[in-house]
Amino acid sequence: MNSAFQKGVEPGGVYSRDEIQLLICYMLAGAGAPMPRQDVLDIVAGGGMANCFETGAALDDLLRHGSVVEENDCLSVTEAGRKASDTLYNRLPFTLRERSVQAAVRLLARRRSERETKVDITALSVGQLITCTILDGEEPLMAVSARVADLKQAEMIRDRFLDNPTLVYRSLIAVMTGGAIPQNNQIVIDLK
């Protein structure tokens, strides 16, 4: 096999175009929602599951043969692609299948969080001001601001907030309404 087509593939990844096509169909079916082309490429090739060039070519083949369609700049698996992945999924390593679907689901959740939230980071004379806002349509539902030491800390807070803004909202409401219980230098929050 040409080493150019092995470049970027981690152990356990796939090399043949057929397997890459199968992985893409399986991942899109498992994600349960359309995904932008670049996100699919980032997960499969960027995640070391397959070679970048082969992944792009495999995706083009899937579009050409109708196993995947592109609408509104997003890719989704067709019934033909879903049937192929349902029938042939066992040709792919289990860990690779699971890793691809988990990465797709995490990315979709992150994209949804980015649409439903807003994060502003502003440089101050000393430190950074970060404001994390959860939106209800166009209007803010909740906003919290904090001054932090530097940009790196602000970006870390932004990323944690975007990972699970609902947890931040529910936790703050619990603290503010008395639903948080101080216990051994910790705050215990029942999020049921």
Backbone as JSON, one array per atom type, in Angstrom:
{
  "sequence": "MNSAFQKGVEPGGVYSRDEIQLLICYMLAGAGAPMPRQDVLDIVAGGGMANCFETGAALDDLLRHGSVVEENDCLSVTEAGRKASDTLYNRLPFTLRERSVQAAVRLLARRRSERETKVDITALSVGQLITCTILDGEEPLMAVSARVADLKQAEMIRDRFLDNPTLVYRSLIAVMTGGAIPQNNQIVIDLK",
  "N": [[0.85, -1.18, 0.0], [0.53, 2.24, -0.77], [2.43, 4.59, 0.98], [1.54, 7.2, 1.23], [-1.18, 7.02, 1.36], [-1.51, 5.9, 3.77], [-0.84, 7.75, 5.56], [-1.48, 9.6, 8.45], [-3.34, 7.85, 9.5], [-4.4, 6.23, 12.33], [-3.53, 3.4, 14.46], [-5.82, 0.74, 14.07], [-7.45, 2.09, 12.4], [-9.04, 2.56, 9.13], [-8.31, 1.68, 5.71], [-9.12, 1.06, 3.08], [-11.16, 2.32, 0.43], [-13.79, 1.42, 0.31], [-14.28, 0.59, 2.97], [-13.99, 3.03, 4.26], [-16.11, 4.46, 3.16], [-18.2, 2.96, 4.2], [-17.8, 3.44, 6.92], [-18.35, 6.2, 7.04], [-21.09, 6.24, 6.3], [-22.14, 4.68, 8.39], [-21.5, 6.28, 10.6], [-22.94, 8.68, 10.04], [-25.53, 7.65, 10.07], [-25.68, 6.77, 12.72], [-25.34, 9.16, 14.09], [-27.69, 10.48, 13.65], [-28.52, 12.92, 12.63], [-28.19, 15.47, 10.13], [-24.91, 16.51, 8.97], [-22.36, 19.0, 8.54], [-20.14, 18.86, 5.73], [-17.4, 19.38, 6.24], [-17.23, 18.82, 8.97], [-17.66, 16.06, 8.98], [-15.39, 15.21, 7.58], [-13.45, 16.16, 9.37], [-13.92, 14.58, 11.64], [-13.53, 11.9, 10.71], [-11.08, 11.86, 9.14], [-9.49, 13.74, 10.52], [-9.62, 12.64, 13.01], [-7.98, 10.48, 12.81], [-9.02, 8.14, 11.79], [-9.08, 7.43, 9.15], [-7.32, 8.06, 6.07], [-6.84, 11.39, 4.94], [-7.07, 12.17, 2.16], [-8.19, 9.9, 0.98], [-10.54, 9.79, 2.44], [-11.92, 12.1, 1.6], [-12.24, 11.41, -1.13], [-13.77, 9.09, -0.86], [-16.09, 10.14, 0.26], [-16.96, 11.77, -1.85], [-17.54, 9.74, -3.71], [-19.66, 8.46, -2.37], [-21.61, 10.48, -2.44], [-21.94, 10.73, -5.21], [-22.97, 8.22, -5.85], [-25.33, 8.2, -4.47], [-25.61, 7.31, -1.84], [-25.23, 9.02, 0.17], [-26.51, 12.25, 0.73], [-26.42, 15.78, 0.02], [-27.74, 18.53, 1.5], [-28.63, 21.86, 2.07], [-25.98, 22.5, 2.74], [-25.28, 20.38, 4.38], [-24.58, 16.96, 5.14], [-26.32, 13.89, 4.81], [-27.24, 10.5, 5.45], [-28.63, 8.31, 3.05], [-31.44, 6.09, 2.49], [-30.41, 3.91, 1.12], [-27.67, 4.06, 1.79], [-27.9, 3.71, 4.54], [-28.94, 1.08, 4.68], [-26.77, -0.33, 3.62], [-24.83, 0.18, 5.58], [-26.07, -1.0, 7.79], [-26.05, -3.65, 7.03], [-23.34, -4.29, 6.51], [-21.81, -3.42, 8.64], [-20.22, -4.9, 10.43], [-17.79, -5.27, 9.22], [-16.2, -3.29, 10.02], [-14.01, -2.31, 12.67], [-15.21, -2.64, 16.02], [-14.57, -0.69, 17.98], [-13.84, 1.48, 16.41], [-16.22, 2.04, 15.05], [-17.86, 2.82, 17.23], [-16.38, 4.96, 18.26], [-16.5, 6.79, 16.15], [-19.26, 7.43, 15.98], [-19.73, 8.44, 18.55], [-18.06, 10.69, 18.49], [-19.33, 12.17, 16.49], [-21.86, 12.64, 17.64], [-21.11, 14.13, 19.91], [-20.02, 16.37, 18.61], [-22.27, 17.37, 17.24], [-23.86, 18.06, 19.44], [-22.26, 20.04, 20.53], [-22.31, 21.95, 18.48], [-25.03, 22.62, 18.57], [-25.12, 23.76, 21.12], [-23.5, 25.97, 20.64], [-25.15, 27.42, 18.94], [-27.25, 28.05, 20.62], [-26.23, 29.58, 22.59], [-24.12, 32.27, 23.75], [-20.9, 33.56, 23.88], [-18.8, 35.94, 25.16], [-15.63, 37.37, 25.18], [-13.65, 39.75, 26.62], [-10.9, 41.89, 26.6], [-9.42, 43.29, 29.46], [-7.93, 45.96, 31.42], [-6.6, 44.64, 33.38], [-6.49, 41.33, 33.17], [-9.19, 39.32, 31.81], [-12.58, 39.66, 30.74], [-15.18, 37.46, 30.84], [-18.25, 36.61, 29.47], [-20.9, 34.5, 29.65], [-23.7, 33.44, 27.99], [-26.94, 32.08, 27.91], [-29.3, 31.55, 25.47], [-32.74, 32.26, 24.77], [-34.29, 31.78, 22.16], [-33.81, 34.74, 20.58], [-33.43, 36.24, 22.79], [-31.75, 36.78, 25.95], [-31.65, 34.16, 28.31], [-30.21, 33.53, 30.53], [-27.33, 35.04, 31.89], [-23.95, 35.13, 32.78], [-21.16, 36.68, 34.18], [-17.62, 36.96, 34.55], [-14.48, 38.05, 35.83], [-11.37, 37.01, 34.79], [-8.01, 35.68, 35.01], [-6.46, 35.49, 32.58], [-6.37, 35.11, 28.94], [-6.19, 32.41, 28.27], [-7.4, 31.1, 30.47], [-9.97, 32.18, 30.23], [-10.74, 31.07, 27.77], [-10.75, 28.38, 28.47], [-12.87, 28.32, 30.29], [-14.93, 29.12, 28.56], [-14.97, 26.88, 26.81], [-15.7, 24.78, 28.57], [-18.21, 25.71, 29.38], [-19.58, 25.67, 26.89], [-19.55, 22.95, 26.46], [-21.57, 21.97, 28.13], [-24.01, 23.79, 28.58], [-26.52, 23.61, 29.78], [-26.12, 22.27, 32.19], [-24.69, 24.23, 33.58], [-26.64, 26.23, 33.77], [-28.72, 24.9, 35.25], [-27.32, 24.3, 37.59], [-26.61, 26.86, 38.59], [-29.18, 27.94, 39.03], [-30.05, 26.17, 41.0], [-28.26, 26.79, 43.08], [-28.96, 29.46, 43.54], [-31.62, 29.28, 44.31], [-31.68, 27.84, 46.58], [-31.43, 25.13, 46.32], [-29.03, 23.9, 46.52], [-26.76, 22.18, 48.58], [-24.56, 22.88, 51.13], [-21.75, 20.95, 51.97], [-19.22, 19.47, 53.7], [-17.13, 21.29, 52.76], [-17.91, 21.42, 50.11], [-20.29, 21.88, 47.47], [-23.3, 20.35, 47.12], [-25.45, 19.4, 44.62], [-28.61, 18.51, 43.69], [-29.69, 17.45, 40.73], [-32.04, 16.45, 39.74]],
  "CA": [[0.0, 0.0, 0.0], [1.27, 3.48, -0.85], [2.5, 5.2, 2.31], [0.78, 8.46, 1.22], [-2.55, 6.7, 1.73], [-1.49, 5.46, 5.16], [-0.48, 8.9, 6.38], [-2.53, 10.14, 9.31], [-4.25, 6.81, 9.98], [-3.96, 5.65, 13.59], [-3.8, 1.96, 14.55], [-7.24, 0.43, 14.17], [-8.17, 2.84, 11.37], [-9.33, 1.82, 7.9], [-7.53, 2.16, 4.57], [-9.78, 0.89, 1.78], [-12.22, 3.29, 0.18], [-15.07, 0.8, 0.67], [-14.42, 0.65, 4.43], [-14.17, 4.44, 4.63], [-17.49, 4.77, 2.79], [-19.04, 2.28, 5.19], [-17.64, 4.18, 8.18], [-19.07, 7.47, 6.92], [-22.52, 5.94, 6.35], [-22.44, 4.22, 9.75], [-21.42, 7.43, 11.5], [-24.07, 9.57, 9.78], [-26.74, 6.99, 10.55], [-25.63, 6.75, 14.17], [-25.47, 10.53, 14.6], [-29.12, 10.78, 13.63], [-28.78, 14.28, 12.16], [-27.25, 15.89, 9.08], [-23.67, 17.15, 9.44], [-21.59, 19.66, 7.49], [-19.08, 18.04, 5.11], [-16.12, 19.57, 6.93], [-17.29, 18.12, 10.25], [-17.48, 14.63, 8.68], [-13.97, 15.05, 7.27], [-12.68, 16.38, 10.59], [-14.07, 13.43, 12.53], [-12.95, 10.68, 10.15], [-9.66, 12.03, 8.81], [-8.84, 14.44, 11.63], [-9.58, 11.73, 14.15], [-7.06, 9.39, 12.53], [-9.74, 6.92, 11.45], [-8.77, 7.13, 7.76], [-6.5, 9.05, 5.4], [-7.58, 12.58, 4.52], [-7.37, 12.15, 0.73], [-9.12, 8.8, 0.74], [-11.84, 10.14, 3.04], [-12.56, 13.03, 0.66], [-12.64, 10.67, -2.32], [-14.86, 8.19, -0.47], [-17.28, 10.97, 0.42], [-17.4, 12.13, -3.2], [-18.16, 8.54, -4.27], [-20.97, 8.27, -1.71], [-22.53, 11.49, -2.99], [-22.17, 10.4, -6.62], [-23.79, 7.01, -5.94], [-26.6, 8.4, -3.78], [-25.67, 6.75, -0.49], [-25.24, 10.2, 1.01], [-26.98, 13.43, 0.0], [-26.05, 17.05, 0.63], [-28.8, 19.53, 1.46], [-28.34, 22.99, 2.97], [-24.57, 22.37, 3.15], [-25.12, 19.3, 5.35], [-24.66, 15.61, 4.6], [-27.1, 12.89, 5.54], [-27.22, 9.19, 4.82], [-29.89, 7.93, 2.42], [-31.89, 4.75, 2.86], [-29.44, 2.96, 0.54], [-26.48, 4.1, 2.63], [-28.26, 3.14, 5.84], [-29.04, -0.37, 4.52], [-25.42, -0.86, 3.46], [-24.14, 0.2, 6.88], [-26.73, -1.98, 8.65], [-25.68, -4.99, 6.57], [-21.9, -4.54, 6.47], [-21.12, -2.73, 9.73], [-19.27, -5.76, 11.12], [-16.49, -5.19, 8.54], [-15.44, -2.23, 10.7], [-13.74, -2.61, 14.08], [-16.21, -2.13, 16.93], [-14.11, 0.56, 18.63], [-13.87, 2.54, 15.4], [-17.64, 2.4, 14.86], [-18.33, 3.54, 18.41], [-15.66, 6.24, 18.36], [-16.99, 7.72, 15.12], [-20.6, 7.89, 16.34], [-19.6, 9.29, 19.74], [-17.48, 11.97, 18.07], [-20.37, 12.89, 15.74], [-22.89, 13.08, 18.59], [-20.51, 15.23, 20.68], [-19.89, 17.55, 17.75], [-23.61, 17.91, 17.03], [-24.28, 18.71, 20.69], [-21.47, 21.26, 20.66], [-22.85, 22.91, 17.5], [-26.3, 23.1, 19.11], [-24.78, 24.66, 22.22], [-22.99, 27.23, 20.07], [-26.29, 28.17, 18.4], [-28.16, 28.44, 21.69], [-25.49, 30.34, 23.6], [-23.22, 33.3, 23.26], [-19.79, 33.78, 24.8], [-17.99, 37.11, 24.82], [-14.41, 37.54, 25.95], [-13.18, 41.11, 26.42], [-9.66, 42.21, 27.32], [-9.49, 44.37, 30.44], [-6.58, 46.43, 31.75], [-6.04, 43.52, 34.13], [-7.26, 40.12, 32.95], [-10.2, 39.18, 30.76], [-13.96, 39.53, 31.18], [-15.92, 36.48, 30.05], [-19.69, 36.59, 29.7], [-21.53, 33.32, 29.06], [-25.14, 33.7, 27.91], [-27.83, 31.08, 27.32], [-30.35, 32.28, 24.76], [-34.09, 31.74, 24.56], [-34.49, 32.45, 20.87], [-32.85, 35.83, 20.46], [-33.33, 36.92, 24.08], [-30.99, 36.04, 26.95], [-32.34, 33.46, 29.38], [-29.32, 33.67, 31.67], [-25.98, 35.47, 31.56], [-23.06, 35.22, 33.93], [-19.87, 37.27, 33.8], [-16.55, 36.85, 35.54], [-13.15, 38.5, 35.42], [-10.4, 35.93, 34.98], [-6.63, 36.14, 34.93], [-5.88, 35.62, 31.25], [-7.15, 34.59, 27.82], [-6.21, 30.94, 28.35], [-8.42, 30.73, 31.45], [-11.27, 32.54, 29.64], [-11.05, 30.08, 26.74], [-11.07, 27.13, 29.16], [-14.23, 28.49, 30.8], [-15.81, 29.09, 27.38], [-15.1, 25.51, 26.32], [-16.48, 24.01, 29.54], [-19.58, 26.2, 29.28], [-20.17, 25.17, 25.65], [-19.73, 21.5, 26.57], [-22.84, 21.64, 28.77], [-24.62, 24.99, 29.15], [-27.67, 23.25, 30.6], [-25.61, 21.98, 33.53], [-24.37, 25.51, 34.2], [-27.92, 26.87, 34.09], [-29.39, 24.17, 36.33], [-26.52, 24.45, 38.82], [-26.77, 28.22, 39.11], [-30.54, 28.08, 39.55], [-30.1, 25.42, 42.27], [-27.54, 27.57, 44.09], [-29.69, 30.7, 43.8], [-32.94, 29.02, 44.88], [-31.55, 27.04, 47.79], [-31.4, 23.7, 46.01], [-27.67, 23.41, 46.7], [-26.52, 21.9, 49.99], [-23.14, 22.88, 51.5], [-21.44, 19.7, 52.66], [-17.77, 19.18, 53.74], [-16.43, 22.21, 51.86], [-18.39, 21.21, 48.75], [-21.71, 22.16, 47.26], [-23.96, 19.19, 46.53], [-26.62, 19.86, 43.89], [-29.44, 17.44, 43.15], [-30.18, 17.96, 39.46], [-33.2, 15.66, 39.26]],
  "C": [[0.89, 1.23, 0.0], [1.24, 4.19, 0.49], [1.76, 6.53, 2.37], [-0.67, 8.2, 1.65], [-2.66, 6.14, 3.14], [-1.29, 6.63, 6.1], [-1.69, 9.41, 7.16], [-3.49, 9.11, 9.87], [-3.65, 6.18, 11.24], [-4.22, 4.14, 13.58], [-5.29, 1.71, 14.79], [-8.09, 1.18, 13.16], [-8.38, 1.98, 10.13], [-8.61, 2.49, 6.72], [-8.28, 2.08, 3.25], [-10.94, 1.88, 1.65], [-13.59, 2.71, 0.55], [-15.31, 0.87, 2.18], [-14.65, 2.08, 4.89], [-15.61, 4.87, 4.31], [-18.45, 4.17, 3.81], [-18.98, 3.02, 6.52], [-18.42, 5.49, 8.15], [-20.58, 7.23, 7.01], [-22.94, 5.52, 7.76], [-22.48, 5.4, 10.71], [-22.6, 8.37, 11.29], [-25.38, 8.97, 10.26], [-26.8, 7.02, 12.07], [-25.81, 8.13, 14.79], [-26.92, 10.96, 14.62], [-29.48, 12.19, 13.17], [-27.78, 14.62, 11.06], [-26.04, 16.62, 9.67], [-22.99, 17.86, 8.27], [-20.45, 18.75, 7.0], [-17.77, 18.16, 5.88], [-16.1, 18.86, 8.28], [-17.08, 16.62, 10.05], [-16.0, 14.36, 8.4], [-13.11, 15.19, 8.52], [-12.75, 15.17, 11.52], [-13.31, 12.22, 11.98], [-11.45, 10.84, 9.89], [-8.91, 12.7, 9.96], [-8.71, 13.59, 12.86], [-8.69, 10.52, 13.93], [-7.73, 8.09, 12.17], [-9.45, 6.47, 10.02], [-7.93, 8.28, 7.21], [-7.36, 10.19, 4.85], [-8.0, 12.52, 3.04], [-8.38, 11.07, 0.39], [-10.5, 9.1, 1.32], [-12.6, 11.09, 2.13], [-13.06, 12.32, -0.58], [-13.81, 9.73, -2.02], [-16.16, 8.96, -0.33], [-17.84, 11.4, -0.94], [-18.09, 10.95, -3.88], [-19.55, 8.3, -3.68], [-22.0, 9.25, -2.24], [-22.91, 11.14, -4.43], [-23.1, 9.19, -6.77], [-25.1, 7.1, -5.16], [-26.72, 7.74, -2.42], [-25.7, 7.84, 0.56], [-25.73, 11.35, 0.15], [-26.54, 14.68, 0.77], [-27.18, 18.04, 0.41], [-28.48, 20.61, 2.48], [-26.94, 22.89, 3.57], [-24.34, 21.31, 4.21], [-25.32, 17.96, 4.67], [-25.56, 14.74, 5.46], [-27.09, 11.6, 4.75], [-28.61, 8.91, 4.23], [-30.29, 6.54, 2.9], [-30.92, 3.7, 2.33], [-28.17, 2.91, 1.38], [-26.72, 3.48, 4.0], [-28.33, 1.61, 5.75], [-27.66, -1.0, 4.39], [-24.7, -0.89, 4.81], [-24.76, -0.8, 7.85], [-26.29, -3.41, 8.31], [-24.2, -5.28, 6.78], [-21.11, -3.95, 7.64], [-20.04, -3.58, 10.4], [-17.92, -5.85, 10.4], [-15.59, -4.14, 9.19], [-15.17, -2.65, 12.14], [-14.77, -1.93, 14.98], [-15.8, -0.79, 17.52], [-14.14, 1.73, 17.65], [-15.3, 3.0, 15.13], [-18.12, 3.26, 16.02], [-17.66, 4.91, 18.52], [-16.18, 7.25, 17.35], [-18.36, 8.27, 15.5], [-20.53, 8.8, 17.56], [-19.05, 10.66, 19.37], [-18.53, 12.81, 17.32], [-21.44, 13.44, 16.68], [-22.36, 14.24, 19.44], [-20.41, 16.5, 19.86], [-21.25, 18.18, 17.47], [-24.12, 18.63, 18.27], [-23.53, 20.02, 20.87], [-21.99, 22.33, 19.7], [-24.18, 23.48, 17.98], [-26.06, 24.08, 20.25], [-24.29, 26.0, 21.7], [-24.1, 28.08, 19.49], [-27.17, 28.75, 19.49], [-27.49, 29.25, 22.79], [-24.67, 31.43, 22.92], [-22.13, 33.48, 24.32], [-18.98, 34.96, 24.29], [-16.8, 37.15, 25.76], [-13.85, 38.91, 25.6], [-11.92, 41.33, 27.25], [-9.9, 43.4, 28.24], [-8.06, 44.86, 30.7], [-5.85, 45.39, 32.58], [-6.96, 42.33, 33.91], [-8.24, 40.21, 31.79], [-11.58, 39.11, 31.4], [-14.64, 38.54, 30.26], [-17.38, 36.53, 30.46], [-20.28, 35.42, 28.93], [-23.04, 33.53, 29.14], [-25.85, 32.5, 27.29], [-29.0, 31.84, 26.73], [-31.66, 31.51, 24.74], [-34.56, 32.42, 23.28], [-33.41, 33.49, 20.72], [-32.59, 36.53, 21.8], [-32.5, 36.1, 25.06], [-31.9, 35.41, 28.01], [-31.53, 33.6, 30.67], [-27.97, 34.15, 31.15], [-25.19, 35.56, 32.85], [-21.71, 35.73, 33.43], [-18.88, 37.07, 34.93], [-15.26, 37.43, 34.96], [-12.18, 37.38, 35.76], [-9.01, 36.46, 34.66], [-6.13, 36.39, 33.51], [-6.78, 34.97, 30.19], [-7.25, 33.06, 27.87], [-7.28, 30.46, 29.32], [-9.82, 31.05, 30.91], [-11.69, 31.51, 28.59], [-11.41, 28.73, 27.36], [-12.5, 27.19, 29.71], [-15.24, 28.44, 29.66], [-16.05, 27.65, 26.93], [-15.92, 24.65, 27.28], [-17.96, 24.41, 29.5], [-20.26, 25.63, 28.03], [-20.35, 23.66, 25.65], [-21.08, 21.15, 27.18], [-23.46, 22.88, 29.41], [-25.82, 24.69, 30.04], [-27.25, 22.94, 32.03], [-25.29, 23.28, 34.27], [-25.66, 26.2, 34.64], [-28.59, 26.2, 35.3], [-28.64, 24.32, 37.65], [-26.68, 25.83, 39.42], [-28.16, 28.44, 39.69], [-30.65, 27.35, 40.9], [-29.4, 26.2, 43.38], [-28.36, 28.79, 44.49], [-31.05, 30.48, 44.46], [-32.88, 28.14, 46.13], [-31.54, 25.55, 47.55], [-30.02, 23.09, 46.13], [-27.4, 23.27, 48.19], [-25.01, 21.95, 50.26], [-22.84, 21.63, 52.33], [-19.93, 19.45, 52.56], [-16.99, 19.99, 52.71], [-16.76, 21.99, 50.39], [-19.84, 21.65, 48.67], [-22.28, 20.94, 46.54], [-25.27, 19.7, 45.9], [-27.35, 18.64, 43.35], [-30.09, 17.97, 41.89], [-31.35, 17.17, 38.91], [-34.34, 16.54, 38.88]]
}
